[in-house]
Amino acid sequence: MTKHAPTGTPALVALTAAGVEHTAHTYEHDPASDLGYGLEAAAAIGVPPEQVFKTLMTTVDGTLTVAVVPVTGQLDLKALAHAVGGKKAAMADKHAAERATGYVVGGISPLGQRAAHPTVVDETAWLFDTVFVSGGRRGLDVELSPEDLVRLTGATVADIARD
């Protein structure tokens, strides 16, 4: 019997290879939407926006670092730096983020990136049985348990979001 490699985005491949229970949710991305990628996903999928998390690429003391926060809030850069033992955090350059992850902005997943980066997931993820993160392209979100998200990304969990 021949085994076939899992197909799909690197995020879906990583989830399948790890044997993690997940559900892929596709929707038609509207480039003209003014909601932003995460809020658009929540509306299209029909889930509370607090349960949908965005993946933001940052630099902390010069090291690319992944922040995963609810789409309803913003990233607290000082809290992120503190969570990883750093001093200064800033948003990463768009092109550097795309090169480092293998994904395009608006579709960056915390899963299946080209290389592992320090990752911090906002503590509000624990409020839900499942959370939604980008599946690796615009118009694709993946639903999985916060425990699996943290385990697969090797994330630290901390209070890094603000309203």
Backbone hydrogen bonds in HBPLUS format (Angstrom, degrees):
<---DONOR---> <-ACCEPTOR-->    atom                        ^
c    i                          cat <-CA-CA->   ^        H-A-AA   ^      H-
h    n   atom  resd res      DA  || num        DHA   H-A  angle D-A-AA Bond
n    s   type  num  typ     dist DA aas  dist angle  dist       angle   num
A0013-VAL N   A0009-THR O   2.93 MM   4  6.22 160.6  1.97 158.2 164.6     1
A0014-ALA N   A0010-PRO O   2.89 MM   4  6.01 159.7  1.93 144.2 149.5     2
A0015-LEU N   A0011-ALA O   3.00 MM   4  6.26 158.5  2.05 148.0 153.6     3
A0016-THR N   A0012-LEU O   2.95 MM   4  6.09 164.3  1.97 149.0 153.4     4
A0017-ALA N   A0013-VAL O   2.83 MM   4  5.97 165.8  1.85 154.2 158.7     5
A0018-ALA N   A0014-ALA O   3.02 MM   4  6.10 145.5  2.14 141.1 149.6     6
A0020-VAL N   A0015-LEU O   3.04 MM   5  5.32 160.7  2.07 160.6 158.3     7
A0019-GLY N   A0016-THR O   3.00 MM   3  5.04 151.6  2.08 101.9 111.0     8
A0023-THR N   A0143-GLU O   3.00 MM 120  5.06 149.5  2.09 137.6 146.3     9
A0143-GLU N   A0023-THR O   2.80 MM 120  5.06 166.5  1.82 150.4 155.1    10
A0025-HIS N   A0141-ASP O   2.73 MM 116  5.18 168.5  1.74 169.2 168.1    11
A0141-ASP N   A0025-HIS O   2.88 MM 116  5.18 168.3  1.90 154.0 156.4    12
A0027-TYR N   A0139-GLY O   2.94 MM 112  4.90 151.8  2.02 134.7 136.4    13
A0033-SER N   A0030-ASP O   2.94 MM   3  5.37 166.5  1.96 120.0 124.5    14
A0040-GLU N   A0036-GLY O   2.97 MM   4  5.96 154.4  2.04 153.3 161.3    15
A0041-ALA N   A0037-TYR O   2.97 MM   4  6.18 152.5  2.05 143.7 151.1    16
A0042-ALA N   A0038-GLY O   2.97 MM   4  6.30 161.7  2.01 151.9 156.0    17
A0043-ALA N   A0039-LEU O   3.03 MM   4  6.20 164.9  2.05 147.8 151.5    18
A0044-ALA N   A0040-GLU O   2.91 MM   4  6.06 162.6  1.94 151.1 156.4    19
A0045-ILE N   A0041-ALA O   2.84 MM   4  5.91 160.2  1.88 155.6 160.6    20
A0046-GLY N   A0042-ALA O   2.82 MM   4  5.71 138.6  2.00 138.5 150.0    21
A0047-VAL N   A0042-ALA O   3.13 MM   5  5.26 154.7  2.19 141.0 147.3    22
A0051-GLN N   A0048-PRO O   2.95 MM   3  5.60 160.2  1.99 122.0 128.2    23
A0052-VAL N   A0049-PRO O   3.12 MM   3  5.25 161.0  2.16 106.8 112.8    24
A0132-PHE N   A0051-GLN O   3.06 MM  81  6.33 155.6  2.12 156.0 157.9    25
A0071-VAL N   A0052-VAL O   2.91 MM  19  5.98 159.3  1.95 157.1 153.2    26
A0053-PHE N   A0132-PHE O   2.78 MM  79  5.96 176.2  1.78 172.0 171.5    27
A0054-LYS N   A0069-VAL O   2.67 MM  15  5.51 155.4  1.73 173.1 165.1    28
A0069-VAL N   A0054-LYS O   3.07 MM  15  5.51 147.3  2.18 151.9 156.8    29
A0056-LEU N   A0067-ALA O   2.77 MM  11  5.10 172.4  1.78 159.8 162.5    30
A0067-ALA N   A0056-LEU O   2.86 MM  11  5.10 161.7  1.89 153.8 159.1    31
A0092-ALA N   A0057-MET O   2.95 MM  35  5.49 170.0  1.96 128.6 127.7    32
A0058-THR N   A0065-THR O   2.82 MM   7  5.13 162.6  1.85 159.9 164.7    33
A0065-THR N   A0058-THR O   2.81 MM   7  5.13 159.8  1.85 133.4 136.8    34
A0059-THR N   A0090-ALA O   2.77 MM  31  5.41 155.3  1.83 157.7 162.9    35
A0090-ALA N   A0059-THR O   2.92 MM  31  5.41 147.6  2.03 149.8 159.9    36
A0060-VAL N   A0063-THR O   2.84 MM   3  5.15 158.7  1.88 139.7 142.5    37
A0063-THR N   A0060-VAL O   2.95 MM   3  5.15 169.0  1.97 114.6 117.8    38
A0061-ASP N   A0088-LYS O   2.85 MM  27  5.47 154.9  1.91 165.8 166.7    39
A0066-VAL N   A0118-PRO O   2.74 MM  52  6.11 166.7  1.76 163.6 165.6    40
A0120-VAL N   A0066-VAL O   2.88 MM  54  6.26 150.8  1.96 151.6 160.1    41
A0068-VAL N   A0120-VAL O   2.89 MM  52  6.22 153.7  1.96 162.5 165.4    42
A0122-ASP N   A0068-VAL O   2.85 MM  54  6.09 164.7  1.88 175.7 172.2    43
A0073-GLY N   A0070-PRO O   3.18 MM   3  5.69 168.8  2.20 115.1 118.5    44
A0074-GLN N   A0162-ARG O   2.75 MM  88  5.32 166.1  1.77 160.4 165.4    45
A0162-ARG N   A0074-GLN O   2.82 MM  88  5.32 153.5  1.89 150.4 157.0    46
A0076-ASP N   A0160-ILE O   2.75 MM  84  5.29 171.5  1.76 156.7 154.2    47
A0080-LEU N   A0076-ASP O   2.96 MM   4  6.27 152.8  2.04 152.4 161.0    48
A0081-ALA N   A0077-LEU O   2.98 MM   4  6.22 166.3  2.00 151.0 153.6    49
A0082-HIS N   A0078-LYS O   3.00 MM   4  6.22 163.1  2.03 148.4 153.2    50
A0083-ALA N   A0079-ALA O   2.90 MM   4  6.06 151.0  1.98 143.9 152.0    51
A0084-VAL N   A0080-LEU O   3.26 MM   4  6.60 138.9  2.44 148.9 158.0    52
A0084-VAL N   A0081-ALA O   3.28 MM   3  5.53 137.0  2.48 101.4 112.0    53
A0086-GLY N   A0081-ALA O   2.64 MM   5  4.60 155.2  1.70 154.8 146.8    54
A0085-GLY N   A0082-HIS O   3.10 MM   3  4.99 164.2  2.13 104.7 108.5    55
A0097-ALA N   A0093-ASP O   2.89 MM   4  6.14 157.1  1.94 158.6 165.8    56
A0098-GLU N   A0094-LYS O   2.99 MM   4  6.27 157.4  2.04 149.1 154.9    57
A0099-ARG N   A0095-HIS O   2.95 MM   4  6.14 162.1  1.98 147.9 152.9    58
A0100-ALA N   A0096-ALA O   2.94 MM   4  6.00 161.6  1.97 147.4 152.7    59
A0101-THR N   A0097-ALA O   3.04 MM   4  6.07 147.6  2.15 144.3 151.8    60
A0102-GLY N   A0098-GLU O   2.90 MM   4  5.52 153.9  1.96 143.3 150.2    61
A0114-ARG N   A0101-THR O   3.19 MM  13  5.07 145.7  2.32 104.2 114.2    62
A0107-GLY N   A0104-VAL O   2.79 MM   3  5.41 144.9  1.91 143.4 148.1    63
A0156-THR N   A0119-THR O   2.92 MM  37  6.34 155.5  1.98 148.6 151.9    64
A0121-VAL N   A0156-THR O   2.84 MM  35  6.26 157.6  1.89 163.0 169.8    65
A0158-ALA N   A0121-VAL O   3.13 MM  37  6.44 153.9  2.20 148.0 155.7    66
A0125-ALA N   A0122-ASP O   3.08 MM   3  6.13 171.0  2.09 130.0 132.6    67
A0123-GLU N   A0158-ALA O   2.88 MM  35  5.10 137.5  2.06 123.5 128.9    68
A0126-TRP N   A0123-GLU O   3.14 MM   3  5.94 156.7  2.19 120.8 124.9    69
A0127-LEU N   A0124-THR O   3.01 MM   3  5.44 163.4  2.04 113.5 119.0    70
A0128-PHE N   A0125-ALA O   3.25 MM   3  5.97 170.9  2.26 121.3 123.6    71
A0131-VAL N   A0144-LEU O   2.78 MM  13  5.67 162.4  1.81 163.9 163.1    72
A0144-LEU N   A0131-VAL O   2.99 MM  13  5.67 155.4  2.05 156.6 164.0    73
A0133-VAL N   A0142-VAL O   2.98 MM   9  5.43 155.0  2.04 147.3 152.9    74
A0142-VAL N   A0133-VAL O   2.71 MM   9  5.43 164.1  1.73 164.4 169.8    75
A0135-GLY N   A0140-LEU O   2.75 MM   5  5.12 166.9  1.77 137.3 132.7    76
A0140-LEU N   A0137-ARG O   3.24 MM   3  5.73 134.9  2.46 142.8 137.3    77
A0149-LEU N   A0145-SER O   3.06 MM   4  6.38 158.8  2.10 151.5 157.8    78
A0150-VAL N   A0146-PRO O   2.95 MM   4  6.14 167.0  1.97 152.8 155.3    79
A0151-ARG N   A0147-GLU O   2.93 MM   4  6.07 160.9  1.96 146.9 152.9    80
A0152-LEU N   A0148-ASP O   2.86 MM   4  5.90 172.1  1.87 153.2 155.6    81
A0153-THR N   A0149-LEU O   3.14 MM   4  6.16 148.9  2.24 143.5 151.0    82
A0154-GLY N   A0150-VAL O   2.93 MM   4  5.69 118.8  2.31 137.3 151.0    83
A0155-ALA N   A0150-VAL O   3.02 MM   5  4.87 140.2  2.19 137.4 143.7    84
A0154-GLY N   A0151-ARG O   3.31 MM   3  5.14 144.8  2.45  94.0 104.0    85
